Amino acid sequence: MTSHDGVDAYLDFDAVERNNGLIYIWGLLDYKTKDPWDNLSSSALHELDCNNTPKRKRVISTRGYSGNMGAGELNISSSTHGDWEYPRPGSLYTFLTKKLCSP
């Protein structure tokens, strides 16, 4: 868990899935105040591409909840694959790709 600007971030390392150099991991953001869509938390399924140099990531599914920690009503849900992004040096995603893409 990490915290920044009133948002606590969690990653589910126990549910990591691997498939041909792609890694899938769920993350949860828990907000102190509601976001613009009236969510107090949101979850996202992230796809990390360990085959690419430099490593890249994208979000392939998101959900927003009316309560904290994924509780309450489901306010929003999307399964659209986002564009590939390249993590900034020193970012959480750079740490994740180093940790999860290592043999």
Residue pairs with C-beta under 8 A, 6 or more apart in sequence:
1 8
1 9
1 10
2 8
2 9
2 92
3 9
6 31
6 32
6 33
7 29
7 30
7 31
7 32
8 29
8 30
9 27
9 28
9 29
9 30
9 92
10 27
10 28
10 29
10 30
11 25
11 26
11 27
11 96
12 25
12 26
12 27
12 28
13 25
15 25
15 26
16 23
16 24
16 25
16 100
17 23
17 24
17 25
18 24
20 51
21 49
21 50
21 51
22 47
22 48
22 49
22 50
22 51
23 47
23 48
23 50
23 100
23 101
24 45
24 46
24 47
24 48
24 60
25 45
25 46
25 48
25 96
25 100
26 43
26 44
26 45
26 46
27 43
27 44
27 46
28 41
28 42
28 43
28 69
28 70
29 41
29 42
29 43
29 44
30 40
30 41
30 68
30 69
31 39
31 40
31 41
31 42
31 68
33 40
34 40
35 42
35 64
37 64
37 75
37 76
38 66
38 75
39 64
39 65
39 66
39 75
39 76
40 65
40 66
40 67
40 68
40 72
41 64
41 65
41 67
41 68
41 69
41 70
41 71
42 62
42 63
42 64
42 65
43 62
43 63
43 65
43 70
44 59
44 61
44 62
44 63
45 59
45 60
45 61
45 62
46 57
46 58
46 59
46 60
46 96
47 57
47 58
47 59
47 60
47 81
48 55
48 56
48 57
48 93
48 96
48 97
48 100
48 101
49 55
49 56
49 57
49 84
50 97
50 100
50 101
54 86
55 86
55 87
55 94
55 97
55 101
56 84
56 85
56 86
56 87
57 84
57 85
57 87
57 93
57 96
57 97
58 81
58 82
58 83
58 84
58 85
59 81
59 82
60 79
60 80
60 81
60 82
61 77
61 78
61 79
62 76
62 77
62 78
63 70
63 74
63 76
63 77
63 78
64 74
64 75
64 76
64 77
65 71
65 72
65 73
65 74
65 75
66 72
66 73
66 74
66 75
67 73
85 93
87 93
87 94
87 96
87 97
88 94
